[in-house]
Every structure is written in structure tokens, then in C-alpha cells.
């Protein structure tokens, strides 16, 4: 299964009517599937054992992944396996087994990185390119791809809290700018996330534009599919994310700004990691591959 063209990242500055705005360009934001029913695990359709009997390299990699995810603890460093040199047939087997899971990530920075979680939560396919083509093709075992934690705020800049000469009709955004500026100075990893629910606030289009301009658009875009879509964008301010929840008809139902290292809706939970290890073991048993 080749890596797909995910399209352009989300426009994080939210503009529109009242406090339930639409974003120009969201209609072009399409990560593989439209929103729909809640994502559930189904055993992927995989080749019969006799069809892949000679694909020992892929099977050996799957065993390594099983041991990695069996011992993985969330919020720890990712475990990385480079498959850039693996031949097409072996990669195809891995792709068929992994298929496409609930979370997708784009990083646009010094390189372009497209990331797709597999149906085995906590196992990610990561494809990096630049102007010359493919740089690397790797698999990570992690609760969230390492590039999210490493790069989301690597180039963060201080919040501009100058509120002189505000644009017309910017009335309710300035207190939010001050609140966020203060929060990012005090927030520490491990603390509860700080959420501002924009949906409940009387924000004009000019207020929302002003927030978007002050926060800026960061390099990470995440789509989490569950009931509908959750679209998450990093900003240029440390630990500030713009998070937008859509229902199954792709209508914006919740619009928030979060102060946190990584929004929890995008990360794999410990029980998800345990389930994925069990499911990968079941798949390996189909191919009579020992994991001990």
C-alpha cells in the first residue's frame, strides 16, 4: 500500500460567522476517508500463508515490532525501525497487515513527513521526503510519533501581547491572548491541559482572525477519526494547539484552544498498546511465526 497524498495542512486560524466558524479550505482537507462511524478494529485482510512463505524479512520485522510494542510504555521514547532498504514485496506484506488506523499526521518543515497510524494502535508508518524524493521509510512504536513531540514547538516564538491599536471589531480576543500568554509561562508537562472553549464565547470573525494571527500556524497537523473528525494543529506558540471537532456530517461542533504538550485525543492509551500487541501476535500465529 503506497503512502497517500494527504493534501495541504489545515488552516488553523478559524474564521467564520459567530462562534461556530468554518475555515476556508477545510473542504479540501481530506485524510483518506470522510468522517463516519466510530473507528473499530477489524482483523485486516491479509495474504494466505502460502502466498508469502518466502517473505522472511517482513515476518522478522513483525516479530521485532511485537517485542517492541509488548514492552512499550506510553510517554516514553519511540522505538524506531528503518525499512527503507526493504524490497517491495516485503513492504507490501507489512502494509497489508498494518492497513490504516484512526490517526494521521503531517509535518511540514525542513522535510515533508506523512505519518499514518496502523490499525494496530501505537504502530506508525512514517514516510519522509524532500525536493529530491524519499528520505526515509520507517516504522515507529509510540503513543504519538516522535516528530510531534520533537518538532511541534521547536521553533516556537513568544506571544505578542501588545494590544494597542487593535483592528476594528476585535473585542473579546485580547483577554484570551493574555490568558494564553500567562498559561504557557507556567504550564508544565504532566499537568492537566488548559482548554479555552471558543464555541461558547461571543467571538466575532475579527476576533477569530486576530487569535489566528497572534497564534500562527505551526508545522504539525493531526487528524484523529472517531465519531466524526478531530482536526488538530500546532501553533507557533509553545504548547498551544488549535483543536476542532466535527460530527459525522463534517459540521464543526466544538472549537477549542488547548495548552498541553500533545492533545490526548491524538495519543494511544496504555490499554491500546496492550491490545495491539495481542492482535499482532494473533496475526503472526496465522503465519506460524514464533514470537518467543
FIKE-655242 format. One record per atom (N, C-alpha, C, CB): residue in one letter; x, y, z. Coordinates in pm, whole numbers, padded with zeros to 5 digits, always signed. Atoms other than C-alpha are relative to their C-alpha. Last residue first. Glycine has a CB too. Example, Ala and Ser with C-alpha at 12.3 -4.5 7.8 and 13.67 -1.06 7.14 Angstrom:
S-00082-00119-00006
S+01367-00106+00714
S-00077+00109+00073
S+00041+00046-00142
A+00089-00119+00000
A+01230-00450+00780
A+00090+00120+00000
A-00099+00003+00125
END
This chain:
X-00076+00015-00125
X+00925-01621+02194
X+00139-00055-00029
X-00075-00092+00099
X-00037-00132-00050
X+00741-01474+01894
X+00079-00010+00131
X-00124+00085+00020
X-00017+00001-00145
X+00708-01790+01683
X+00046+00139+00046
X+00102-00109+00044
X-00125-00064-00041
X+00577-01741+01330
X+00007+00006+00151
X+00012+00142-00060
X-00079+00099-00073
X+00314-01988+01210
X+00138+00056+00041
X+00017-00127-00085
X-00114+00036+00085
X+00184-01734+00957
X+00095-00097+00070
X+00076+00126-00040
X+00054+00042+00129
X-00159-01714+01121
X+00111-00048-00092
X-00078+00115-00066
X+00041+00142-00014
X+00023-01707+01455
X-00060-00053-00129
X-00102-00016+00114
X-00120+00083+00018
X+00191-01384+01346
X-00032-00148+00013
X+00107+00039+00104
X-00035-00002+00141
X-00151-01223+01305
X+00122-00088-00027
X+00027+00143-00047
X+00098+00081+00071
X-00260-01331+01652
X+00033-00007-00149
X-00141+00056+00020
X-00034+00140-00028
X+00063-01191+01799
X-00096-00093-00073
X-00005-00027+00153
X-00115+00032+00084
X-00008-00861+01627
X+00044-00144+00022
X+00116+00096+00028
X+00047+00018+00137
X-00351-00858+01785
X+00113-00033-00096
X-00072+00125-00047
X+00075+00124+00009
X-00216-00916+02134
X-00045-00028-00142
X-00121+00004+00092
X-00095+00111-00015
X+00047-00647+02097
X-00071-00133-00015
X+00072+00007+00136
X-00073+00013+00126
X-00216-00406+01964
X+00101-00113+00006
X+00070+00131-00034
X+00086+00064+00100
X-00443-00469+02262
X+00075-00022-00131
X-00124+00085-00024
X+00014+00141-00039
X-00161-00388+02507
X-00084-00076-00103
X-00065-00012+00141
X-00129+00064+00029
X-00082-00064+02323
X-00006-00149+00032
X+00114+00068+00080
X-00006+00017+00145
X-00449+00037+02328
X+00129-00072-00041
X-00009+00136-00072
X+00078+00119+00033
X-00461-00029+02704
X-00005-00025-00151
X-00142+00014+00054
X-00070+00125-00036
X-00174+00215+02755
X-00077-00125-00038
X+00028-00003+00149
X+00008+00027-00143
X-00359+00491+02564
X+00074-00131+00031
X-00148-00008+00046
X+00044+00135-00035
X-00251+00599+02216
X+00003-00018+00151
X+00090-00106-00069
X-00099+00095-00049
X-00227+00973+02159
X-00061-00135+00033
X+00070+00055+00122
X-00086+00051+00107
X-00429+01206+01935
X+00091-00114+00045
X+00084+00112-00054
X+00085+00066+00099
X-00722+01275+02172
X+00084-00063-00112
X-00099+00100-00060
X+00019+00142-00032
X-00468+01342+02446
X-00083-00073-00104
X-00066-00013+00135
X+00139+00029-00038
X-00356+01669+02291
X-00025-00149+00016
X-00096+00057-00104
X+00068+00064+00113
X+00026+01683+02287
X-00144-00027+00043
X+00073-00133-00044
X-00109+00040+00089
X+00240+01912+02509
X-00052-00068-00126
X+00097-00094+00074
X-00043+00135-00038
X-00066+02087+02650
X+00116-00037-00091
X-00117-00104-00011
X-00140-00011-00042
X-00234+02429+02627
X+00040-00135+00058
X+00021+00116+00106
X-00051+00077-00113
X-00553+02376+02431
X+00146+00035+00027
X-00015-00150-00026
X-00144-00019-00005
X-00757+02606+02205
X+00049-00070+00126
X+00040+00153+00000
X-00072-00029-00125
X-01107+02486+02129
X+00146+00034-00027
X-00008-00119+00095
X-00116-00073+00048
X-01376+02464+01861
X+00078+00048+00123
X-00042+00122-00093
X-00077-00045-00116
X-01654+02212+01913
X+00131+00058-00049
X+00023-00115+00101
X+00085+00004-00119
X-01937+02118+01676
X+00074+00047+00125
X-00052-00141+00021
X-00076-00038-00118
X-01792+02195+01331
X-00091+00005+00122
X+00070+00136-00021
X+00040-00130-00052
X-02002+02009+01076
X+00077+00029+00128
X-00153+00006+00025
X-00109-00095+00018
X-01832+01724+00890
X-00041+00143+00037
X+00049-00003-00144
X+00035-00072+00122
X-02154+01521+00868
X+00101+00110-00030
X-00141+00061+00012
X-00009+00093+00113
X-02017+01268+01117
X-00041+00062-00132
X-00086-00120+00027
X+00084+00118-00011
X-01953+01550+01364
X+00010-00084-00126
X-00146+00040+00027
X+00107+00001+00099
X-01653+01782+01360
X-00086-00125+00021
X+00058+00004-00144
X+00075+00126+00007
X-01417+01865+01646
X-00116+00016-00097
X-00051-00041+00141
X+00134-00018+00056
X-01158+02143+01610
X-00066-00137-00015
X+00007+00073-00137
X+00065+00131+00013
X-00840+02170+01815
X-00145+00021-00042
X+00007-00080+00135
X+00137-00033+00038
X-00596+02463+01795
X-00068-00131-00036
X-00005+00103-00121
X+00059+00072+00113
X-00284+02373+01988
X-00140+00055-00027
X-00005-00153+00028
X+00137-00042+00033
X-00067+02581+02223
X-00043-00068-00129
X-00009+00156-00014
X+00104+00081-00065
X+00233+02405+02381
X-00142+00049-00022
X+00026-00005+00147
X-00034+00126-00065
X+00483+02673+02275
X-00120-00060+00074
X+00116+00022+00098
X-00020-00032-00142
X+00340+02942+02047
X+00010-00130+00079
X-00115+00089+00055
X-00140-00044-00015
X+00384+02894+01670
X+00031+00039+00145
X+00028+00118-00093
X-00017-00141+00030
X+00065+02689+01657
X+00148+00035+00014
X-00088+00089+00094
X-00091-00072-00088
X+00012+02314+01635
X+00002+00147-00041
X+00144-00060-00004
X-00114-00068+00059
X-00298+02197+01454
X+00088+00063+00105
X-00046+00106-00098
X-00086-00061-00101
X-00557+01940+01549
X+00118+00066-00071
X+00050-00104+00104
X-00111-00057+00076
X-00852+01815+01346
X+00081+00090+00094
X-00051+00080-00124
X-00063-00101-00084
X-01092+01584+01530
X+00124+00047-00075
X+00036-00055+00143
X-00142-00032+00008
X-01318+01404+01289
X+00041+00094+00112
X+00034+00062-00135
X-00036-00117+00077
X-01655+01231+01302
X+00150+00017-00004
X-00066+00124+00058
X+00130-00049+00045
X-01706+00986+01588
X+00028+00129-00075
X-00100+00021+00121
X+00074+00082-00094
X-01351+00860+01588
X-00144+00015-00039
X+00026+00041+00151
X+00136+00039+00037
X-01105+00992+01334
X-00060-00088+00109
X+00000-00075-00136
X+00040+00119-00074
X-00799+01179+01458
X-00145-00030-00034
X+00019+00019+00154
X+00140+00034+00012
X-00640+01422+01214
X-00025-00129+00076
X-00042-00015-00149
X+00043+00134-00039
X-00312+01585+01311
X-00149-00014-00029
X+00030-00027+00150
X+00144+00013+00019
X-00129+01884+01160
X-00038-00145+00030
X-00043+00042-00144
X+00064+00130-00018
X+00220+01979+01278
X-00151+00010-00019
X+00031-00056+00140
X-00036+00097+00103
X+00435+02266+01145
X-00074-00134+00007
X+00144-00027+00007
X-00121+00080-00023
X+00281+02557+01336
X+00017-00110-00103
X-00004-00060+00139
X+00018+00140+00041
X+00028+02814+01217
X+00131-00075+00015
X-00052-00009-00147
X-00076+00051+00113
X+00026+03148+01399
X-00027-00147-00027
X+00147+00021+00023
X-00049+00135-00031
X-00101+03223+01749
X+00086-00056-00114
X-00118-00094+00026
X-00092-00005-00114
X-00130+03602+01705
X+00058-00140+00031
X-00073+00056+00123
X-00121-00073+00036
X-00275+03579+01353
X+00101+00001+00114
X-00034+00144-00039
X-00078+00079+00095
X-00523+03308+01444
X+00130+00067-00036
X-00079-00025-00123
X-00058+00115-00071
X-00641+03493+01752
X+00090-00081-00093
X-00111-00090+00056
X-00105-00056-00086
X-00689+03812+01544
X+00068-00112+00080
X-00059+00106+00096
X-00114-00030+00086
X-00883+03622+01280
X+00119+00050+00082
X-00038+00105-00106
X-00060+00129+00036
X-01106+03479+01550
X+00121+00019-00092
X-00103-00089-00068
X-00064+00059-00118
X-01174+03819+01700
X+00075-00127-00037
X-00104-00029+00109
X-00123-00076-00020
X-01239+03966+01353
X+00076-00050+00124
X-00033+00151+00014
X-00096+00046+00100
X-01492+03692+01281
X+00134+00070+00018
X-00055+00024-00143
X+00028-00044+00137
X-01662+03784+01605
X+00101-00063-00096
X+00005+00154-00010
X-00114-00046+00077
X-01631+03587+01925
X-00043+00037-00141
X+00111-00107-00004
X+00054-00091+00103
X-01914+03556+02174
X+00112+00064-00082
X-00086+00110+00065
X-00033-00141-00018
X-01766+03256+02360
X-00056+00085-00113
X+00151+00019+00009
X+00090-00059-00099
X-01913+02908+02400
X+00019+00151+00015
X+00021-00066+00133
X+00138+00019+00043
X-01762+02764+02082
X-00097+00071+00093
X-00032-00149-00006
X+00041-00114+00082
X-01425+02912+02170
X-00146-00008-00040
X+00087+00008-00123
X+00106+00045+00090
X-01379+02662+02452
X-00053+00121-00078
X-00115-00069+00080
X+00090-00112+00024
X-01046+02757+02609
X-00100-00045-00105
X+00078+00130-00046
X+00084-00007+00119
X-00873+02450+02747
X-00081+00129+00000
X-00094-00122-00007
X+00081-00120-00018
X-00579+02413+02986
X-00078+00022-00129
X+00089+00127+00037
X+00000-00098+00109
X-00438+02062+02988
X-00093+00116+00034
X-00043-00066-00133
X+00122+00005+00079
X-00387+01897+03324
X+00008+00104-00112
X-00125+00025+00089
X+00116-00070-00054
X-00027+01896+03437
X-00121-00019-00090
X+00031+00150+00017
X+00060+00080-00105
X+00220+01627+03336
X-00118+00067+00065
X+00101-00032+00103
X+00039+00134+00045
X+00440+01859+03137
X-00050-00081+00117
X+00117-00072-00068
X-00108+00099+00000
X+00449+02205+03290
X-00054-00134-00043
X+00067-00011+00140
X+00040+00140+00021
X+00227+02512+03233
X+00123-00090-00007
X-00083-00014-00130
X+00007+00078-00124
X+00352+02836+03394
X-00028-00148-00022
X-00105+00057+00089
X-00116-00029-00085
X+00470+03056+03106
X+00004-00093+00121
X-00002+00146+00046
X-00116+00070+00056
X+00229+02894+02863
X+00127+00031+00078
X+00019+00038-00148
X+00005+00145-00023
X-00059+02995+03089
X+00124-00070-00055
X-00125-00059-00064
X-00032+00032-00140
X+00031+03364+03109
X+00007-00151+00021
X-00105+00062+00095
X-00140-00041-00024
X+00046+03407+02732
X+00042-00033+00142
X+00017+00151-00027
X-00089+00101+00060
X-00275+03206+02695
X+00146+00034+00025
X-00026-00013-00150
X+00016+00126-00073
X-00469+03427+02937
X+00096-00107-00052
X-00145-00049-00011
X-00068-00017-00130
X-00329+03747+02783
X-00007-00130+00080
X-00063+00116+00080
X-00143-00008+00029
X-00429+03634+02431
X+00079+00012+00131
X+00031+00121-00092
X-00044+00137+00025
X-00771+03530+02560
X+00150-00005-00030
X-00079-00061-00116
X-00017+00071-00127
X-00823+03875+02712
X+00047-00144-00016
X-00130+00002+00077
X-00115-00043-00080
X-00746+04028+02369
X+00013-00066+00137
X-00007+00147+00019
X-00123+00079+00015
X-00993+03807+02174
X+00114+00047+00091
X+00046+00005-00143
X-00009+00105-00101
X-01316+03957+02308
X+00124-00087-00012
X-00122-00085-00007
X+00045-00039-00133
X-01332+04294+02133
X+00030-00105+00106
X-00147+00027-00003
X-00072+00095-00085
X-01170+04287+01789
X-00027+00042+00144
X+00156-00003-00031
X+00084+00113-00040
X-01442+04469+01595
X+00076-00111+00072
X-00066-00057-00121
X+00141-00024-00028
X-01194+04708+01426
X-00070-00131+00034
X-00069+00069-00119
X+00088-00014+00117
X-00830+04608+01443
X-00145+00022+00044
X+00010-00125-00089
X+00065+00123+00044
X-00645+04671+01770
X-00084+00024-00125
X-00088-00058+00112
X+00044-00017+00139
X-00425+04980+01801
X-00059-00129-00058
X+00118+00045-00086
X+00028-00135+00048
X-00253+04869+02122
X-00046-00004-00145
X+00127+00090+00014
X+00142-00013+00035
X-00288+04514+02244
X-00037+00143-00037
X-00087-00047+00115
X+00026-00142+00025
X+00081+04420+02253
X-00144+00015-00052
X+00103+00060-00103
X+00110-00045-00086
X+00079+04066+02393
X-00026+00151-00012
X+00031-00035+00145
X+00008-00146+00010
X+00285+03908+02116
X-00121+00047+00081
X-00009+00048-00151
X+00129-00060+00034
X+00334+03552+02235
X+00013+00152-00005
X-00108-00042+00102
X+00082-00056-00109
X+00693+03432+02234
X-00131+00058-00052
X+00079+00108+00074
X-00038-00139-00028
X+00819+03217+01942
X-00089+00055+00111
X-00010+00090-00128
X+00104-00085-00060
X+00811+02843+01891
X+00056+00138+00032
X-00057-00064+00127
X-00026-00137+00044
X+01076+02694+01661
X-00105+00097+00055
X+00003+00007-00152
X-00144-00022+00004
X+01098+02351+01823
X+00036+00143-00037
X+00065-00096-00098
X-00029-00132-00055
X+00730+02370+01910
X+00150+00028+00003
X-00057+00012+00140
X+00118-00086-00003
X+00581+02083+01709
X+00034+00141+00044
X-00106-00059+00092
X+00002-00109+00097
X+00922+01937+01621
X-00115+00099+00014
X-00004-00056-00136
X-00130-00062+00027
X+01031+01690+01888
X-00011+00130-00079
X+00087-00097-00075
X-00058-00058-00122
X+00696+01599+02043
X+00129+00077-00030
X+00028-00111+00102
X+00098-00091-00058
X+00524+01554+01709
X+00057+00067+00124
X-00131-00075+00035
X-00014-00131+00064
X+00836+01410+01543
X-00100+00100+00058
X-00020-00013-00151
X-00101-00082-00068
X+00836+01128+01797
X+00012+00138-00060
X+00134-00069-00004
X-00129-00002+00069
X+00513+00985+01660
X+00097+00099+00061
X-00020+00032-00147
X+00013-00103+00102
X+00245+00959+01931
X+00135+00006-00071
X-00040+00141+00062
X+00137-00048-00022
X+00191+00667+02171
X-00033+00113-00095
X-00018+00045+00145
X+00008-00116-00090
X+00498+00507+02019
X-00145+00035+00023
X+00077+00121-00058
X+00089+00041-00107
X+00621+00214+01808
X+00001+00113+00102
X+00044-00137+00064
X-00021-00036-00140
X+00766+00367+01497
X-00103-00070+00088
X-00009+00153+00019
X+00113+00038-00085
X+00801+00227+01145
X+00037+00041+00143
X-00032-00154-00010
X-00023+00066-00128
X+01035+00390+00897
X-00132-00038+00065
X+00082+00090+00094
X+00126+00071-00020
X+01059+00496+00535
X+00019-00081+00127
X-00039-00091-00124
X+00004+00119-00084
X+01332+00752+00476
X-00140-00056+00007
X+00051+00031+00141
X-00115-00001-00091
X+01448+01034+00254
X+00003-00128+00082
X-00004+00123+00093
X+00012+00067-00128
X+01214+00990-00043
X+00130+00007+00078
X-00041-00145-00019
X+00075+00125-00007
X+01240+01247-00318
X-00001-00058+00140
X+00059-00102-00097
X-00069+00105+00077
X+01494+01515-00408
X-00074-00133+00001
X+00139-00019+00055
X+00010-00030+00143
X+01268+01803-00303
X+00064-00108-00087
X+00065+00134-00030
X-00037-00139+00025
X+01226+01645+00040
X-00006+00021-00150
X+00142+00034+00057
X-00048-00038+00133
X+01055+01331+00163
X+00054+00143+00004
X-00114-00012-00105
X-00060-00134+00006
X+00981+01145+00486
X+00053+00026-00140
X+00114+00015+00104
X-00063-00016+00131
X+00742+00849+00518
X+00048+00143-00013
X-00099-00036-00115
X-00050-00138+00011
X+00639+00735+00866
X+00084+00012-00127
X+00083+00040+00125
X-00083-00006+00121
X+00424+00426+00922
X+00037+00145-00025
X-00076-00061-00124
X+00015-00108+00098
X+00301+00414+01283
X+00092-00022-00120
X+00031+00136+00065
X-00098+00033+00104
X+00240+00137+01538
X-00027+00093-00118
X-00009-00153-00043
X-00134-00013-00055
X+00069+00265+01854
X+00110-00043-00095
X+00011-00078+00126
X-00024-00129-00063
X-00276+00141+01761
X+00137+00004+00066
X-00109+00031+00103
X-00055+00039-00129
X-00262-00167+01541
X+00045+00128+00069
X+00119-00103-00016
X+00115+00049-00075
X-00490-00050+01261
X+00043-00055+00135
X-00074-00108-00080
X+00054+00125+00052
X-00182+00144+01154
X-00127-00037+00074
X+00104-00113+00010
X+00010+00106-00100
X-00117+00510+01230
X-00057-00125-00065
X-00087+00044+00121
X+00128+00066-00013
X-00027+00708+00922
X+00008-00105+00110
X-00042-00064-00133
X+00003+00106-00099
X+00252+00964+00903
X-00141-00058+00007
X+00045+00051+00140
X+00138+00048-00008
X+00346+01198+00621
X-00001-00126+00086
X-00058-00029-00144
X+00017+00132-00061
X+00670+01391+00667
X-00148-00031+00008
X+00066-00006+00141
X+00143+00026-00002
X+00780+01682+00448
X-00019-00143+00050
X-00066+00021-00142
X+00041+00111+00087
X+01133+01797+00529
X-00152-00007+00004
X+00064-00136+00045
X-00117+00018+00084
X+01275+02120+00669
X-00017-00118-00094
X+00124-00019+00085
X-00110-00080-00050
X+00923+02187+00791
X+00118-00012-00093
X+00039-00043+00142
X-00056-00079+00110
X+00582+02045+00707
X+00105+00093+00059
X-00111+00082-00076
X-00097-00100-00044
X+00480+01765+00940
X+00054+00069-00123
X+00117-00065+00083
X-00088-00063+00099
X+00160+01577+00861
X+00094+00095+00072
X-00083+00076-00110
X-00079-00117-00038
X-00011+01332+01096
X+00076+00051-00122
X+00099-00034+00115
X-00095-00037+00104
X-00283+01069+01062
X+00069+00130+00040
X-00071+00015-00139
X-00069-00128-00013
X-00480+00895+01339
X+00100+00018-00114
X+00072+00010+00137
X+00086-00113-00031
X-00751+00626+01322
X+00069+00136-00008
X-00056-00018+00136
X+00071-00016-00124
X-00583+00333+01154
X-00066+00136+00014
X+00093-00023+00114
X+00007-00139-00044
X-00481+00245+00801
X-00087+00012+00124
X-00053+00091-00112
X+00113-00076+00052
X-00361-00100+00686
X+00002+00142+00055
X-00133-00070+00035
X+00022-00121-00079
X-00100-00261+00912
X-00123+00078-00043
X+00121+00090-00009
X+00028+00034-00139
X-00115-00615+00775
X-00034+00124+00081
X+00119-00072+00063
X+00129+00068-00005
X-00143-00507+00413
X-00040-00035+00143
X+00004-00127-00085
X+00108-00097+00023
X+00135-00253+00455
X-00138-00066+00007
X+00018+00066-00136
X+00013-00085-00119
X+00369-00509+00611
X-00116+00099-00016
X+00132+00076+00027
X+00058+00084-00105
X+00303-00752+00326
X-00022+00081+00128
X+00090-00122+00029
X+00142+00017+00031
X+00364-00478+00070
X-00070-00086+00105
X-00017-00062-00140
X+00071-00120-00046
X+00692-00388+00238
X-00150-00014-00026
X+00054+00126-00071
X+00003+00005-00145
X+00813-00746+00192
X-00075+00120+00058
X+00142-00006+00056
X+00091+00108-00041
X+00714-00746-00173
X-00010-00009+00151
X+00048-00134-00058
X+00141-00037+00016
X+00867-00403-00240
X-00095-00109+00050
X-00029+00030-00145
X+00052+00007+00137
X+01213-00477-00103
X-00152+00014-00002
X+00042-00132-00067
X+00078+00123+00019
X+01329-00350+00237
X-00059-00002-00141
X-00113-00011+00106
X-00069+00091+00091
X+01601-00085+00221
X-00076-00129-00024
X+00136-00031+00053
X-00027-00065+00128
X+01393+00198+00368
X+00062-00095-00102
X+00090+00119+00021
X+00027+00102+00102
X+01258-00029+00642
X+00026+00057-00140
X-00145-00051+00011
X-00015-00053+00136
X+01403+00166+00935
X-00022-00112-00100
X+00141+00065-00019
X-00054+00102+00090
X+01270+00055+01274
X+00001+00057-00141
X-00084-00132+00007
X+00000-00026+00144
X+01215+00309+01552
X+00066-00113-00077
X+00071+00132-00030
X-00089+00106+00048
X+01114+00265+01916
X-00011-00001-00152
X-00036-00141+00063
X+00045+00090+00105
X+00962+00591+02042
X+00108-00104-00031
X-00036+00078-00126
X-00056-00021+00134
X+01077+00741+02368
X-00051-00104-00098
X+00153-00003+00005
X-00144+00025+00006
X+00846+00712+02669
X+00045+00015-00144
X+00035-00142+00056
X-00074-00119-00043
X+00503+00872+02721
X+00151-00026+00013
X-00055+00050+00133
X+00037-00130+00056
X+00335+00531+02686
X+00078+00112+00067
X-00151+00024+00015
X+00077-00079-00097
X+00528+00222+02794
X-00031+00136-00061
X+00077+00015+00135
X+00003-00146+00009
X+00645-00026+02530
X-00089+00061+00108
X-00049+00044-00138
X-00070-00062-00112
X+00737-00381+02625
X-00010+00150+00005
X+00142-00038-00004
X+00032+00074-00123
X+00487-00568+02410
X+00064+00065+00122
X+00047-00145-00012
X+00126-00053-00052
X+00517-00297+02144
X-00042-00073+00128
X-00110-00011-00105
X-00009-00142-00034
X+00885-00367+02089
X-00129+00050+00064
X+00032+00083-00125
X-00077-00012-00124
X+00856-00746+02109
X+00009+00147+00044
X+00141-00059-00018
X+00076+00061-00109
X+00578-00744+01851
X+00074+00017+00133
X-00026-00149-00028
X+00103-00094-00039
X+00764-00499+01632
X-00085-00055+00114
X-00089+00034-00119
X-00067-00109-00073
X+01069-00724+01625
X-00103+00101+00051
X+00104+00071-00091
X-00038+00056-00131
X+00843-01018+01530
X+00068+00108+00084
X+00094-00124-00017
X+00123+00007-00079
X+00687-00809+01253
X+00027-00058+00139
X-00105-00083-00072
X+00029-00135-00046
X+01035-00727+01122
X-00125+00002+00089
X-00019+00095-00119
X-00097-00030-00106
X+01120-01097+01105
X-00023+00139+00057
X+00145-00013-00053
X+00042+00075-00119
X+00799-01160+00913
X+00095+00026+00116
X-00006-00150-00030
X+00117-00066-00058
X+00882-00883+00667
X-00043-00070+00128
X-00115+00002-00101
X-00044-00129-00054
X+01230-01023+00608
X-00116+00074+00066
X+00062+00086-00111
X-00055+00015-00134
X+01106-01382+00574
X+00040+00134+00063
X+00120-00094-00003
X-00022-00138-00044
X+00884-01312+00277
X+00050+00002+00144
X-00131+00083-00012
X-00141-00037+00017
X+00928-01659+00122
X+00031+00141+00052
X+00037-00009-00146
X-00089+00093-00070
X+00602-01808+00252
X+00145+00045-00004
X-00011-00138-00060
X-00110-00083-00049
X+00401-01505+00149
X+00106-00086+00071
X-00053+00108+00095
X-00028-00108+00095
X+00133-01666-00067
X+00122+00082+00041
X-00120+00089-00013
X-00077+00053+00113
X+00140-01992+00129
X+00037+00107-00102
X-00079-00110-00068
X-00139+00033-00035
X+00041-01808+00447
X+00083-00049-00119
X+00001-00106+00107
X-00009+00136-00055
X-00271-01656+00286
X+00146-00035+00026
X-00066-00103-00098
X-00021+00111+00092
X-00250-01283+00232
X+00001-00134+00073
X+00130+00019-00075
X-00142+00025+00024
X-00402-01043+00485
X+00017-00119-00092
X+00075-00024+00133
X-00003+00107+00101
X-00743-00884+00516
X+00145-00020-00040
X-00090+00033-00125
X-00022-00036+00141
X-00702-00681+00831
X-00004-00121-00091
X+00134+00071-00015
X-00118+00070+00048
X-00860-00806+01155
X+00021+00035-00146
X-00013-00154+00019
X+00035+00125+00067
X-01115-00541+01234
X+00130-00064-00044
X-00097+00025-00122
X-00100+00088+00057
X-01057-00266+01489
X-00066-00119-00067
X+00098-00047+00108
X-00013+00123-00078
X-01321-00001+01537
X+00100-00090-00070
X-00137-00072+00017
X-00102+00094+00044
X-01331+00361+01423
X+00002-00122+00093
X+00139+00067-00005
X-00115+00011-00087
X-01657+00532+01515
X+00095-00107-00051
X-00044-00031+00144
X+00021+00072-00124
X-01884+00578+01218
X+00128-00006+00081
X-00052-00140-00029
X+00113+00091+00002
X-01824+00847+00962
X-00017-00067+00134
X+00018-00104-00108
X+00038+00043-00132
X-01575+01116+00875
X-00120-00091-00008
X-00028+00119+00090
X+00084-00098-00067
X-01461+01115+00514
X-00032-00048+00140
X-00130+00026-00079
X+00140+00037-00012
X-01168+00892+00429
X-00079+00116+00055
X-00016-00123+00088
X+00041+00133+00041
X-00807+00926+00309
X-00151-00024-00002
X+00063-00098+00088
X-00094+00105-00036
X-00714+01240+00500
X-00063-00135-00031
X+00041+00009+00151
X+00055+00135+00009
X-00913+01505+00318
X+00109-00101+00029
X-00062-00025-00139
X-00081+00075-00094
X-00872+01878+00374
X-00057-00141+00009
X+00004+00067+00140
X-00105+00069+00075
X-01008+02043+00063
X+00086-00088+00089
X+00088+00100-00070
X+00065+00094+00091
X-01339+02141+00227
X+00102-00077-00082
X-00095+00073-00093
X+00025+00126-00068
X-01134+02286+00507
X-00065-00102-00092
X-00088+00022+00122
X-00101+00100+00032
X-01005+02545+00262
X-00022-00131+00072
X+00136+00052+00033
X-00018+00008+00144
X-01187+02844+00406
X+00112-00098-00030
X+00030+00138-00061
X-00131-00045+00044
X-01245+02759+00766
X+00010-00015-00150
X+00113-00078+00071
X-00060+00095+00092
X-01596+02744+00906
X+00132+00055-00046
X-00092-00030-00119
X-00044-00039+00135
X-01694+02933+01213
X+00039-00118-00084
X+00115+00097+00008
X-00006+00131+00065
X-01907+02823+01509
X+00047+00021-00144
X-00138-00075+00004
X-00100+00083-00067
X-01850+03122+01739
X+00006-00142-00055
X-00029-00005+00147
X+00024+00031-00140
X-02021+03379+01523
X+00110-00087+00056
X-00133-00069+00017
X+00109-00075-00062
X-01980+03359+01145
X-00017-00044+00144
X-00130-00019-00078
X+00136+00035+00039
X-01649+03250+01001
X-00100+00080+00079
X-00024-00149+00020
X+00078-00117+00035
X-01278+03243+01061
X-00140-00043-00039
X+00067+00081-00114
X+00139+00035+00023
X-01054+02993+01235
X-00078+00127-00027
X-00060-00076+00121
X+00080-00116-00035
X-00678+03041+01203
X-00146-00024-00040
X+00055+00128-00068
X+00037-00003-00141
X-00560+02678+01181
X-00075+00127+00038
X+00122-00014+00085
X-00015-00139-00042
X-00570+02640+00803
X-00045+00007+00145
X-00083+00098-00091
X+00115-00080-00039
X-00536+02264+00784
X+00041+00145+00015
X-00062-00053+00130
X+00038-00004-00141
X-00240+02112+00602
X-00121+00088+00024
X+00116+00049+00084
X-00068-00105-00076
X-00241+02055+00227
X-00044-00001+00145
X-00025+00137-00063
X+00047-00135+00022
X-00329+01727+00064
X+00069+00100+00089
X-00149+00006+00021
X+00095-00044-00099
X-00277+01383+00213
X-00054+00140-00026
X+00062-00005+00134
X-00015-00146+00000
X-00113+01224-00088
X-00107+00058+00090
X-00009+00059-00145
X+00093-00080+00077
X-00110+00858+00005
X+00035+00147+00006
X-00140-00021+00050
X+00041-00114-00081
X+00172+00627+00109
X-00085+00092-00086
X+00124+00076+00058
X-00085-00120+00004
X+00171+00322-00111
X-00050+00105+00096
X+00006+00058-00141
X+00084-00119+00000
X+00000+00000+00000
X+00087+00124+00000
X-00095+00001+00121
END
